């Protein structure tokens, strides 16, 4: 029998303690990239409209949500030192400050470590990092708004490797900042970068060495990389503002490409798979259901949306349940239920998104993040008002079960106060942030 030295044993136990387990939320949209919270014994109502808090702690500016692994929370923020932050959709703010990756204890909110670096911003809506950290095998991968990609120890915050994507690939940050959450799959880390021939780049997740680069476009967009399985192979889905593409994740070779061009370069939502189909949509009444090949990795349009049909999600990714799609519509700020077979709208209701129906006249870009719990068949909707809404969604209609305010809307969009960040659901808790606080809500039954 081979003896295990104390140092090897310590490393083994550490790796086990940091491994992703059931109940963790290791990246954007959870462990399966599915926006599902597979947890039993959680509440479906709030007592007297109030949420029970575990704790609440200060945090800085940021749009990026938290990830949770092994009892630790990972989230980014920005500390402004100088400059005026003005949310102008077509203009940029020049800021000086520090970008940080923070690690908190899930148990009590204690700040365990931080990794920080000086980072000037020149962005529109410059209020902090956009990406949710990705946690894998004892490492945390974080992408800052101006292209700083770092890999640190999940336990200590010690730097393992780093690079600035703008400098290395001779590109510039998109006007609204790098927003495509990094994806770890197998031995690779996939990022949306930009530049000639490098919209998509795969790195060795351990060393940071580039493995391949692929695709060119005028802009990289904001849509995170996604892995699907179809036609007997894995496909890496990259949606930049000119086209949606299926790539070989090992080599970057392009299997298929279809033109899908949202306005203002705003390819944002994560494409959703439905059987042998893929749905994507964005601003400018751009949306489509794509039929994927079953024998070969190919694709063609099943249908294209018209302005009065389908659901045009952008800021928030919709959810597929059965043969229907549910999500916040960027044009109307309504929560919409649509048939996937043809895109036909079944119902619309703005209550979950902005609190009333209909939405106040002129309300645009209404945002609500949907998470589904298949254990109790309820949706947990974190909306731009900072409310957590528990609801049942079906083709029959929107049924609000309970609602509680959990965070103050500290940001601004189109003249209204908003919270535009995703929440994490880990164990029996929800963890969410605005530009001032990180809060942990007790959702135990």
C-alpha beads as a LAMMPS data file, in Angstrom:
LAMMPS data file: protein, C-alpha beads

445 atoms
444 bonds

1 atom types
1 bond types

-500.0 500.0 xlo xhi
-500.0 500.0 ylo yhi
-500.0 500.0 zlo zhi

Masses

1 110.0

Atoms # bond

1 1 1 0.000 0.000 0.000
2 1 1 1.333 3.417 -0.942
3 1 1 1.749 5.717 2.049
4 1 1 0.331 9.211 1.845
5 1 1 2.627 11.897 3.218
6 1 1 1.095 14.575 5.477
7 1 1 1.597 17.253 2.812
8 1 1 -0.148 15.151 0.160
9 1 1 -2.968 14.416 2.591
10 1 1 -3.426 18.119 3.336
11 1 1 -3.571 18.937 -0.380
12 1 1 -6.098 16.145 -0.933
13 1 1 -8.350 17.292 1.901
14 1 1 -8.119 20.890 0.663
15 1 1 -9.138 19.877 -2.852
16 1 1 -12.099 17.927 -1.457
17 1 1 -13.205 20.882 0.676
18 1 1 -13.142 23.164 -2.385
19 1 1 -14.804 20.732 -4.758
20 1 1 -18.152 21.741 -6.185
21 1 1 -20.895 19.767 -4.430
22 1 1 -24.656 19.653 -4.649
23 1 1 -26.018 22.909 -3.321
24 1 1 -23.149 25.041 -4.627
25 1 1 -23.482 27.793 -7.234
26 1 1 -20.038 27.831 -8.888
27 1 1 -20.718 30.128 -11.845
28 1 1 -23.226 32.249 -13.716
29 1 1 -26.633 30.522 -13.690
30 1 1 -25.465 27.767 -11.360
31 1 1 -23.618 24.480 -11.643
32 1 1 -25.395 23.267 -14.771
33 1 1 -25.690 26.698 -16.399
34 1 1 -29.416 26.020 -16.216
35 1 1 -30.728 28.603 -13.710
36 1 1 -32.065 25.709 -11.636
37 1 1 -31.872 25.470 -7.858
38 1 1 -32.259 21.807 -6.994
39 1 1 -32.883 22.152 -3.274
40 1 1 -35.625 20.673 -1.124
41 1 1 -36.998 22.072 2.109
42 1 1 -37.070 25.713 1.024
43 1 1 -39.735 28.315 1.655
44 1 1 -42.341 29.305 -0.897
45 1 1 -43.775 32.213 1.110
46 1 1 -42.463 35.095 3.198
47 1 1 -43.978 35.868 6.573
48 1 1 -45.736 39.257 6.380
49 1 1 -43.838 40.108 3.199
50 1 1 -40.443 40.161 4.891
51 1 1 -37.396 38.035 4.111
52 1 1 -35.337 36.559 6.926
53 1 1 -31.690 37.623 6.774
54 1 1 -28.655 35.612 7.772
55 1 1 -26.409 38.665 7.408
56 1 1 -25.715 41.828 5.401
57 1 1 -22.252 43.324 4.752
58 1 1 -20.816 46.297 2.807
59 1 1 -19.576 45.932 -0.793
60 1 1 -18.607 48.297 -3.603
61 1 1 -19.902 48.897 -7.116
62 1 1 -20.666 45.999 -9.424
63 1 1 -23.129 44.360 -11.786
64 1 1 -21.625 40.884 -11.414
65 1 1 -23.381 38.373 -9.208
66 1 1 -21.801 36.038 -6.648
67 1 1 -20.737 32.413 -6.932
68 1 1 -20.737 30.031 -3.967
69 1 1 -18.578 26.932 -3.414
70 1 1 -17.629 25.070 -0.248
71 1 1 -19.077 27.614 2.158
72 1 1 -17.355 30.553 0.461
73 1 1 -18.814 33.374 -1.628
74 1 1 -16.831 34.932 -4.488
75 1 1 -17.835 38.273 -5.991
76 1 1 -16.198 41.297 -7.659
77 1 1 -16.540 45.020 -6.987
78 1 1 -15.005 48.408 -7.829
79 1 1 -13.774 51.111 -5.480
80 1 1 -13.804 54.556 -7.139
81 1 1 -10.989 56.924 -6.252
82 1 1 -11.786 59.723 -8.707
83 1 1 -14.075 60.532 -11.629
84 1 1 -17.790 61.060 -12.172
85 1 1 -19.998 58.041 -12.711
86 1 1 -22.803 58.993 -15.102
87 1 1 -25.014 56.351 -16.724
88 1 1 -25.136 57.591 -20.295
89 1 1 -26.063 54.751 -22.707
90 1 1 -23.955 56.234 -25.507
91 1 1 -21.231 57.999 -23.489
92 1 1 -18.377 56.768 -21.328
93 1 1 -17.243 57.666 -17.811
94 1 1 -13.545 58.045 -17.000
95 1 1 -12.864 56.623 -13.548
96 1 1 -9.806 55.835 -11.470
97 1 1 -10.018 53.126 -8.873
98 1 1 -9.463 49.572 -7.740
99 1 1 -11.097 46.424 -9.069
100 1 1 -11.396 43.640 -6.490
101 1 1 -12.216 39.946 -6.233
102 1 1 -13.623 39.269 -2.764
103 1 1 -14.165 36.089 -0.762
104 1 1 -16.722 35.989 2.070
105 1 1 -17.808 33.300 4.492
106 1 1 -21.263 31.975 3.635
107 1 1 -21.866 31.277 7.336
108 1 1 -21.522 34.820 8.662
109 1 1 -20.427 37.203 5.872
110 1 1 -16.884 37.607 7.185
111 1 1 -14.461 38.887 4.535
112 1 1 -11.869 36.098 4.249
113 1 1 -9.584 37.591 1.577
114 1 1 -9.424 40.000 -1.320
115 1 1 -7.358 40.253 -4.486
116 1 1 -7.193 43.815 -5.851
117 1 1 -5.442 45.804 -8.571
118 1 1 -5.517 49.344 -9.886
119 1 1 -7.784 49.639 -12.924
120 1 1 -8.889 52.827 -14.685
121 1 1 -12.299 52.562 -16.352
122 1 1 -13.427 54.210 -19.582
123 1 1 -16.871 52.676 -20.068
124 1 1 -20.548 53.442 -20.408
125 1 1 -22.447 52.385 -17.281
126 1 1 -19.067 52.136 -15.598
127 1 1 -20.360 51.046 -12.195
128 1 1 -18.123 48.066 -11.636
129 1 1 -17.312 44.557 -12.937
130 1 1 -19.977 42.669 -14.859
131 1 1 -18.967 39.019 -14.589
132 1 1 -19.764 36.356 -12.028
133 1 1 -16.579 34.527 -10.932
134 1 1 -16.225 30.922 -12.064
135 1 1 -14.983 28.402 -9.464
136 1 1 -13.426 25.083 -10.448
137 1 1 -11.014 22.619 -8.799
138 1 1 -9.817 25.003 -6.090
139 1 1 -9.338 27.951 -8.457
140 1 1 -11.383 31.111 -9.057
141 1 1 -11.471 32.728 -12.502
142 1 1 -12.585 36.343 -12.636
143 1 1 -12.913 38.715 -15.597
144 1 1 -12.915 42.451 -14.944
145 1 1 -14.774 45.101 -16.914
146 1 1 -11.627 46.243 -18.749
147 1 1 -10.403 42.748 -19.632
148 1 1 -8.321 41.719 -16.611
149 1 1 -8.521 37.917 -16.456
150 1 1 -7.193 36.455 -13.215
151 1 1 -6.907 32.973 -11.749
152 1 1 -6.426 32.751 -7.987
153 1 1 -6.520 30.144 -5.246
154 1 1 -10.076 29.709 -3.989
155 1 1 -8.758 29.130 -0.480
156 1 1 -6.306 32.000 -0.083
157 1 1 -6.751 34.425 -2.993
158 1 1 -3.124 33.924 -3.993
159 1 1 -2.542 34.735 -7.660
160 1 1 -1.913 31.715 -9.927
161 1 1 -1.854 33.532 -13.290
162 1 1 -3.233 36.652 -14.905
163 1 1 -3.470 38.450 -18.231
164 1 1 -5.060 41.554 -19.678
165 1 1 -7.099 40.461 -22.689
166 1 1 -7.188 43.916 -24.300
167 1 1 -3.405 44.204 -24.293
168 1 1 -2.664 40.615 -25.323
169 1 1 -5.195 40.532 -28.171
170 1 1 -4.864 44.162 -29.288
171 1 1 -8.512 44.941 -28.748
172 1 1 -10.660 47.330 -26.729
173 1 1 -13.328 46.720 -24.148
174 1 1 -16.877 46.815 -25.498
175 1 1 -18.605 50.114 -24.697
176 1 1 -20.402 48.465 -21.751
177 1 1 -17.388 46.474 -20.593
178 1 1 -16.339 42.829 -20.705
179 1 1 -19.469 40.992 -19.576
180 1 1 -19.215 37.415 -20.892
181 1 1 -18.786 35.212 -17.816
182 1 1 -15.789 32.843 -18.232
183 1 1 -16.671 29.186 -18.731
184 1 1 -14.648 26.204 -17.461
185 1 1 -15.260 22.880 -19.199
186 1 1 -12.885 19.957 -18.955
187 1 1 -9.328 21.269 -19.047
188 1 1 -10.265 24.509 -20.794
189 1 1 -11.265 28.013 -19.802
190 1 1 -13.297 29.725 -22.529
191 1 1 -13.530 33.494 -22.827
192 1 1 -15.049 36.020 -25.217
193 1 1 -12.202 38.410 -25.995
194 1 1 -12.409 40.380 -29.255
195 1 1 -9.858 41.353 -31.871
196 1 1 -8.985 39.818 -35.204
197 1 1 -9.489 36.055 -35.114
198 1 1 -9.915 36.014 -31.338
199 1 1 -13.542 36.658 -30.441
200 1 1 -13.427 33.254 -28.736
201 1 1 -10.268 32.084 -26.963
202 1 1 -9.605 28.848 -25.085
203 1 1 -6.982 28.746 -22.339
204 1 1 -5.473 25.914 -20.335
205 1 1 -7.333 26.407 -17.071
206 1 1 -4.290 25.507 -14.941
207 1 1 -1.534 27.506 -16.656
208 1 1 -3.411 30.179 -18.615
209 1 1 -1.666 29.126 -21.835
210 1 1 -3.674 29.829 -24.971
211 1 1 -4.927 26.621 -26.581
212 1 1 -6.707 28.125 -29.581
213 1 1 -8.449 31.254 -30.841
214 1 1 -11.310 31.625 -33.322
215 1 1 -13.803 33.984 -35.005
216 1 1 -13.663 37.612 -36.062
217 1 1 -16.338 40.281 -35.621
218 1 1 -16.506 44.057 -35.400
219 1 1 -17.449 43.677 -31.720
220 1 1 -17.208 40.728 -29.307
221 1 1 -20.591 41.295 -27.662
222 1 1 -21.553 40.316 -24.134
223 1 1 -22.883 36.757 -24.410
224 1 1 -21.128 34.126 -22.245
225 1 1 -19.736 30.968 -23.884
226 1 1 -21.993 27.927 -23.544
227 1 1 -21.437 24.184 -24.020
228 1 1 -24.215 22.001 -25.431
229 1 1 -24.346 18.391 -26.592
230 1 1 -25.942 17.737 -29.954
231 1 1 -25.451 15.329 -32.880
232 1 1 -23.227 13.164 -30.707
233 1 1 -20.660 15.901 -30.059
234 1 1 -20.092 18.776 -27.693
235 1 1 -20.500 22.224 -29.220
236 1 1 -19.254 25.546 -27.884
237 1 1 -21.864 28.228 -28.588
238 1 1 -20.454 31.699 -29.225
239 1 1 -22.899 34.471 -30.087
240 1 1 -21.185 37.683 -31.162
241 1 1 -23.139 40.661 -32.568
242 1 1 -22.952 39.409 -36.168
243 1 1 -23.656 35.694 -35.866
244 1 1 -24.364 32.793 -33.555
245 1 1 -21.821 29.998 -33.965
246 1 1 -21.277 26.371 -32.988
247 1 1 -17.593 25.469 -32.495
248 1 1 -15.577 22.369 -31.714
249 1 1 -14.582 23.091 -28.095
250 1 1 -11.298 21.188 -28.464
251 1 1 -10.006 23.011 -31.539
252 1 1 -12.121 26.109 -32.171
253 1 1 -13.099 24.850 -35.611
254 1 1 -16.473 26.236 -36.675
255 1 1 -19.207 23.632 -37.136
256 1 1 -21.878 26.133 -38.171
257 1 1 -22.684 29.843 -38.223
258 1 1 -25.972 31.741 -38.679
259 1 1 -26.447 35.523 -38.934
260 1 1 -28.242 36.906 -35.864
261 1 1 -27.619 40.626 -35.369
262 1 1 -29.146 42.456 -32.392
263 1 1 -28.994 46.243 -32.325
264 1 1 -26.074 48.089 -30.706
265 1 1 -23.900 44.958 -30.596
266 1 1 -26.019 43.647 -27.718
267 1 1 -25.720 39.880 -27.954
268 1 1 -26.186 39.218 -24.235
269 1 1 -28.494 36.399 -23.157
270 1 1 -27.227 32.840 -22.870
271 1 1 -28.784 30.821 -25.740
272 1 1 -31.251 28.269 -24.372
273 1 1 -31.458 24.698 -25.651
274 1 1 -34.854 23.049 -26.169
275 1 1 -34.663 19.499 -27.468
276 1 1 -32.941 19.739 -30.848
277 1 1 -33.332 23.512 -30.898
278 1 1 -31.590 26.620 -29.599
279 1 1 -33.277 29.944 -28.781
280 1 1 -31.618 33.363 -28.735
281 1 1 -32.966 36.918 -28.754
282 1 1 -31.969 40.526 -28.241
283 1 1 -32.800 44.179 -28.668
284 1 1 -34.185 45.366 -31.989
285 1 1 -36.872 42.658 -32.193
286 1 1 -34.174 40.102 -32.989
287 1 1 -34.951 36.541 -32.018
288 1 1 -34.886 33.071 -33.486
289 1 1 -35.363 29.393 -32.843
290 1 1 -32.545 27.410 -34.436
291 1 1 -32.968 23.791 -35.533
292 1 1 -29.832 21.808 -34.724
293 1 1 -28.764 18.842 -36.805
294 1 1 -29.285 15.447 -35.187
295 1 1 -26.713 13.464 -37.181
296 1 1 -24.154 16.163 -37.940
297 1 1 -23.302 19.416 -36.103
298 1 1 -25.299 21.736 -38.363
299 1 1 -27.935 24.413 -37.835
300 1 1 -30.714 26.262 -39.640
301 1 1 -33.450 28.663 -38.622
302 1 1 -36.736 27.050 -37.571
303 1 1 -38.334 30.503 -37.289
304 1 1 -37.351 34.157 -37.007
305 1 1 -39.210 36.489 -34.664
306 1 1 -41.389 39.366 -35.785
307 1 1 -41.774 42.555 -33.684
308 1 1 -45.092 41.419 -32.201
309 1 1 -44.217 37.774 -31.703
310 1 1 -41.875 35.899 -29.406
311 1 1 -39.958 37.096 -26.404
312 1 1 -37.053 39.520 -26.757
313 1 1 -34.850 38.826 -23.763
314 1 1 -31.538 40.628 -23.577
315 1 1 -30.318 41.710 -20.132
316 1 1 -31.603 38.517 -18.510
317 1 1 -31.646 34.978 -19.872
318 1 1 -35.126 33.403 -20.222
319 1 1 -36.088 30.004 -18.861
320 1 1 -37.421 27.003 -20.807
321 1 1 -40.061 24.925 -19.016
322 1 1 -41.844 22.252 -21.024
323 1 1 -42.436 23.678 -24.468
324 1 1 -42.733 27.301 -23.326
325 1 1 -40.296 30.125 -22.744
326 1 1 -40.518 32.602 -19.848
327 1 1 -38.503 35.785 -19.511
328 1 1 -38.319 39.570 -19.185
329 1 1 -38.874 41.354 -22.491
330 1 1 -36.434 44.183 -23.182
331 1 1 -38.924 46.163 -25.274
332 1 1 -41.975 46.119 -22.983
333 1 1 -40.496 45.220 -19.553
334 1 1 -43.171 42.508 -19.349
335 1 1 -42.597 38.973 -18.158
336 1 1 -43.689 37.007 -21.219
337 1 1 -44.715 33.404 -21.785
338 1 1 -44.209 32.315 -25.406
339 1 1 -44.608 29.044 -27.286
340 1 1 -41.283 27.690 -28.450
341 1 1 -42.818 25.894 -31.408
342 1 1 -43.671 29.142 -33.212
343 1 1 -42.785 32.049 -30.886
344 1 1 -46.418 33.028 -30.313
345 1 1 -46.965 34.960 -27.078
346 1 1 -49.329 33.331 -24.581
347 1 1 -49.451 36.045 -21.920
348 1 1 -47.632 39.147 -20.661
349 1 1 -47.435 40.588 -17.142
350 1 1 -45.004 43.236 -15.839
351 1 1 -45.729 42.653 -12.139
352 1 1 -42.753 40.347 -11.514
353 1 1 -40.363 42.728 -13.263
354 1 1 -41.318 46.286 -12.240
355 1 1 -44.017 45.713 -9.602
356 1 1 -47.122 46.762 -11.498
357 1 1 -49.016 45.816 -14.638
358 1 1 -48.925 47.417 -17.053
359 1 1 -45.415 48.794 -16.658
360 1 1 -45.199 52.598 -16.426
361 1 1 -45.243 54.122 -19.882
362 1 1 -41.800 54.302 -21.453
363 1 1 -40.235 51.707 -19.134
364 1 1 -37.520 49.947 -21.126
365 1 1 -35.005 47.210 -20.407
366 1 1 -36.998 45.798 -17.515
367 1 1 -34.840 43.127 -15.904
368 1 1 -35.701 40.095 -13.796
369 1 1 -33.482 37.041 -13.201
370 1 1 -35.449 33.757 -13.167
371 1 1 -34.343 30.723 -11.162
372 1 1 -36.487 27.582 -11.077
373 1 1 -36.671 25.057 -8.254
374 1 1 -37.881 21.721 -9.677
375 1 1 -38.291 20.331 -6.144
376 1 1 -41.244 22.602 -5.357
377 1 1 -42.012 23.821 -8.901
378 1 1 -41.696 27.503 -7.994
379 1 1 -39.725 30.283 -9.645
380 1 1 -37.519 32.558 -7.528
381 1 1 -37.311 35.858 -9.393
382 1 1 -34.793 38.508 -8.362
383 1 1 -35.953 41.675 -10.081
384 1 1 -34.595 45.141 -10.764
385 1 1 -36.507 46.578 -7.798
386 1 1 -34.350 44.476 -5.477
387 1 1 -37.338 42.242 -4.690
388 1 1 -37.320 38.471 -4.445
389 1 1 -40.574 37.256 -5.991
390 1 1 -41.753 33.667 -5.578
391 1 1 -44.160 32.683 -8.318
392 1 1 -45.651 29.887 -10.366
393 1 1 -45.399 30.272 -14.129
394 1 1 -47.350 28.210 -16.616
395 1 1 -49.150 28.721 -19.921
396 1 1 -52.251 29.417 -17.799
397 1 1 -50.700 32.618 -16.453
398 1 1 -48.548 34.382 -13.877
399 1 1 -49.319 33.449 -10.259
400 1 1 -47.440 35.470 -7.667
401 1 1 -47.152 33.528 -4.425
402 1 1 -45.048 35.831 -2.257
403 1 1 -42.699 38.822 -2.477
404 1 1 -40.165 40.542 -0.230
405 1 1 -37.741 43.452 -0.680
406 1 1 -34.164 42.297 -0.090
407 1 1 -31.965 45.085 -1.523
408 1 1 -32.271 48.779 -2.238
409 1 1 -32.027 49.617 -5.969
410 1 1 -28.817 51.657 -5.900
411 1 1 -28.095 51.929 -9.637
412 1 1 -29.951 53.878 -12.332
413 1 1 -31.203 53.057 -15.818
414 1 1 -33.354 55.273 -18.030
415 1 1 -34.362 57.478 -15.104
416 1 1 -35.384 54.745 -12.652
417 1 1 -33.570 53.073 -9.776
418 1 1 -32.521 49.476 -10.471
419 1 1 -30.532 46.474 -9.282
420 1 1 -29.066 44.765 -12.333
421 1 1 -27.196 41.768 -10.967
422 1 1 -27.861 38.045 -10.747
423 1 1 -28.376 36.211 -7.465
424 1 1 -26.878 32.925 -6.309
425 1 1 -28.891 30.159 -4.643
426 1 1 -26.779 27.877 -2.468
427 1 1 -28.054 25.439 0.118
428 1 1 -31.195 27.053 1.470
429 1 1 -30.082 30.641 0.975
430 1 1 -30.080 33.366 -1.660
431 1 1 -27.028 35.611 -1.954
432 1 1 -27.389 38.886 -3.841
433 1 1 -25.734 42.302 -4.108
434 1 1 -26.317 45.900 -5.087
435 1 1 -23.698 48.682 -5.143
436 1 1 -23.573 48.972 -1.353
437 1 1 -24.352 45.628 0.235
438 1 1 -24.062 41.884 -0.112
439 1 1 -26.942 40.067 1.577
440 1 1 -27.628 36.440 2.471
441 1 1 -31.331 35.575 2.754
442 1 1 -32.513 32.531 4.720
443 1 1 -34.936 30.544 2.553
444 1 1 -35.194 27.454 4.725
445 1 1 -38.711 26.113 5.010

Bonds

1 1 1 2
2 1 2 3
3 1 3 4
4 1 4 5
5 1 5 6
6 1 6 7
7 1 7 8
8 1 8 9
9 1 9 10
10 1 10 11
11 1 11 12
12 1 12 13
13 1 13 14
14 1 14 15
15 1 15 16
16 1 16 17
17 1 17 18
18 1 18 19
19 1 19 20
20 1 20 21
21 1 21 22
22 1 22 23
23 1 23 24
24 1 24 25
25 1 25 26
26 1 26 27
27 1 27 28
28 1 28 29
29 1 29 30
30 1 30 31
31 1 31 32
32 1 32 33
33 1 33 34
34 1 34 35
35 1 35 36
36 1 36 37
37 1 37 38
38 1 38 39
39 1 39 40
40 1 40 41
41 1 41 42
42 1 42 43
43 1 43 44
44 1 44 45
45 1 45 46
46 1 46 47
47 1 47 48
48 1 48 49
49 1 49 50
50 1 50 51
51 1 51 52
52 1 52 53
53 1 53 54
54 1 54 55
55 1 55 56
56 1 56 57
57 1 57 58
58 1 58 59
59 1 59 60
60 1 60 61
61 1 61 62
62 1 62 63
63 1 63 64
64 1 64 65
65 1 65 66
66 1 66 67
67 1 67 68
68 1 68 69
69 1 69 70
70 1 70 71
71 1 71 72
72 1 72 73
73 1 73 74
74 1 74 75
75 1 75 76
76 1 76 77
77 1 77 78
78 1 78 79
79 1 79 80
80 1 80 81
81 1 81 82
82 1 82 83
83 1 83 84
84 1 84 85
85 1 85 86
86 1 86 87
87 1 87 88
88 1 88 89
89 1 89 90
90 1 90 91
91 1 91 92
92 1 92 93
93 1 93 94
94 1 94 95
95 1 95 96
96 1 96 97
97 1 97 98
98 1 98 99
99 1 99 100
100 1 100 101
101 1 101 102
102 1 102 103
103 1 103 104
104 1 104 105
105 1 105 106
106 1 106 107
107 1 107 108
108 1 108 109
109 1 109 110
110 1 110 111
111 1 111 112
112 1 112 113
113 1 113 114
114 1 114 115
115 1 115 116
116 1 116 117
117 1 117 118
118 1 118 119
119 1 119 120
120 1 120 121
121 1 121 122
122 1 122 123
123 1 123 124
124 1 124 125
125 1 125 126
126 1 126 127
127 1 127 128
128 1 128 129
129 1 129 130
130 1 130 131
131 1 131 132
132 1 132 133
133 1 133 134
134 1 134 135
135 1 135 136
136 1 136 137
137 1 137 138
138 1 138 139
139 1 139 140
140 1 140 141
141 1 141 142
142 1 142 143
143 1 143 144
144 1 144 145
145 1 145 146
146 1 146 147
147 1 147 148
148 1 148 149
149 1 149 150
150 1 150 151
151 1 151 152
152 1 152 153
153 1 153 154
154 1 154 155
155 1 155 156
156 1 156 157
157 1 157 158
158 1 158 159
159 1 159 160
160 1 160 161
161 1 161 162
162 1 162 163
163 1 163 164
164 1 164 165
165 1 165 166
166 1 166 167
167 1 167 168
168 1 168 169
169 1 169 170
170 1 170 171
171 1 171 172
172 1 172 173
173 1 173 174
174 1 174 175
175 1 175 176
176 1 176 177
177 1 177 178
178 1 178 179
179 1 179 180
180 1 180 181
181 1 181 182
182 1 182 183
183 1 183 184
184 1 184 185
185 1 185 186
186 1 186 187
187 1 187 188
188 1 188 189
189 1 189 190
190 1 190 191
191 1 191 192
192 1 192 193
193 1 193 194
194 1 194 195
195 1 195 196
196 1 196 197
197 1 197 198
198 1 198 199
199 1 199 200
200 1 200 201
201 1 201 202
202 1 202 203
203 1 203 204
204 1 204 205
205 1 205 206
206 1 206 207
207 1 207 208
208 1 208 209
209 1 209 210
210 1 210 211
211 1 211 212
212 1 212 213
213 1 213 214
214 1 214 215
215 1 215 216
216 1 216 217
217 1 217 218
218 1 218 219
219 1 219 220
220 1 220 221
221 1 221 222
222 1 222 223
223 1 223 224
224 1 224 225
225 1 225 226
226 1 226 227
227 1 227 228
228 1 228 229
229 1 229 230
230 1 230 231
231 1 231 232
232 1 232 233
233 1 233 234
234 1 234 235
235 1 235 236
236 1 236 237
237 1 237 238
238 1 238 239
239 1 239 240
240 1 240 241
241 1 241 242
242 1 242 243
243 1 243 244
244 1 244 245
245 1 245 246
246 1 246 247
247 1 247 248
248 1 248 249
249 1 249 250
250 1 250 251
251 1 251 252
252 1 252 253
253 1 253 254
254 1 254 255
255 1 255 256
256 1 256 257
257 1 257 258
258 1 258 259
259 1 259 260
260 1 260 261
261 1 261 262
262 1 262 263
263 1 263 264
264 1 264 265
265 1 265 266
266 1 266 267
267 1 267 268
268 1 268 269
269 1 269 270
270 1 270 271
271 1 271 272
272 1 272 273
273 1 273 274
274 1 274 275
275 1 275 276
276 1 276 277
277 1 277 278
278 1 278 279
279 1 279 280
280 1 280 281
281 1 281 282
282 1 282 283
283 1 283 284
284 1 284 285
285 1 285 286
286 1 286 287
287 1 287 288
288 1 288 289
289 1 289 290
290 1 290 291
291 1 291 292
292 1 292 293
293 1 293 294
294 1 294 295
295 1 295 296
296 1 296 297
297 1 297 298
298 1 298 299
299 1 299 300
300 1 300 301
301 1 301 302
302 1 302 303
303 1 303 304
304 1 304 305
305 1 305 306
306 1 306 307
307 1 307 308
308 1 308 309
309 1 309 310
310 1 310 311
311 1 311 312
312 1 312 313
313 1 313 314
314 1 314 315
315 1 315 316
316 1 316 317
317 1 317 318
318 1 318 319
319 1 319 320
320 1 320 321
321 1 321 322
322 1 322 323
323 1 323 324
324 1 324 325
325 1 325 326
326 1 326 327
327 1 327 328
328 1 328 329
329 1 329 330
330 1 330 331
331 1 331 332
332 1 332 333
333 1 333 334
334 1 334 335
335 1 335 336
336 1 336 337
337 1 337 338
338 1 338 339
339 1 339 340
340 1 340 341
341 1 341 342
342 1 342 343
343 1 343 344
344 1 344 345
345 1 345 346
346 1 346 347
347 1 347 348
348 1 348 349
349 1 349 350
350 1 350 351
351 1 351 352
352 1 352 353
353 1 353 354
354 1 354 355
355 1 355 356
356 1 356 357
357 1 357 358
358 1 358 359
359 1 359 360
360 1 360 361
361 1 361 362
362 1 362 363
363 1 363 364
364 1 364 365
365 1 365 366
366 1 366 367
367 1 367 368
368 1 368 369
369 1 369 370
370 1 370 371
371 1 371 372
372 1 372 373
373 1 373 374
374 1 374 375
375 1 375 376
376 1 376 377
377 1 377 378
378 1 378 379
379 1 379 380
380 1 380 381
381 1 381 382
382 1 382 383
383 1 383 384
384 1 384 385
385 1 385 386
386 1 386 387
387 1 387 388
388 1 388 389
389 1 389 390
390 1 390 391
391 1 391 392
392 1 392 393
393 1 393 394
394 1 394 395
395 1 395 396
396 1 396 397
397 1 397 398
398 1 398 399
399 1 399 400
400 1 400 401
401 1 401 402
402 1 402 403
403 1 403 404
404 1 404 405
405 1 405 406
406 1 406 407
407 1 407 408
408 1 408 409
409 1 409 410
410 1 410 411
411 1 411 412
412 1 412 413
413 1 413 414
414 1 414 415
415 1 415 416
416 1 416 417
417 1 417 418
418 1 418 419
419 1 419 420
420 1 420 421
421 1 421 422
422 1 422 423
423 1 423 424
424 1 424 425
425 1 425 426
426 1 426 427
427 1 427 428
428 1 428 429
429 1 429 430
430 1 430 431
431 1 431 432
432 1 432 433
433 1 433 434
434 1 434 435
435 1 435 436
436 1 436 437
437 1 437 438
438 1 438 439
439 1 439 440
440 1 440 441
441 1 441 442
442 1 442 443
443 1 443 444
444 1 444 445
